[in-house]
Amino acid sequence: PSVGRRAAQLAASDPDVATSALRCVLVTAPTGGSLRLGGVLLAPGDGFTLAQLTAGQVAYQHDGTSISDHLTLLLRDPSGAEGGSRDLTVVVIPVNDPPGWVQGLDLAVAEGGVTTLDTDQCRFLLLT
């Protein structure tokens, strides 16, 4: 699934030009997903305007491999003046993942004996 960025989450301003004309340039691409403009993959050096961001055309698409990600954007005005970079952290919220064992089923029992299982042997982690 993809999640669109909202303009309020990436606010910027410039006293010389309309805010909608400011451009975000991708400096460091995410490694656990991709940044897309209108469904098209963005690579480092590619960018989008704040008008495109406000219109909901910018999205991060998770690739299912990690639980967090990050990317770096550079702010640039139409004349090429740069306003610095910003690191964005992506927190992935697991959705209906299967449970996984925290530790294996390890038991010690005397030959011919009986032992009772308890939560120490059967601990598991629900990833949902």
Buried (B, 14 or more C-beta within 10 A) or exposed (E): EEEEBEBEEBEBEBEEEEBEEBBBBBBBBBEBBBBBBEEEEBEBEBBBBBBBBBBEBBBBBBEEEEEEBBBBBBBBBEEEEEEEEBEBEBEBEEEEEEEEEEEEEEEEEEEEEEEEEEEEEEEEEEEE
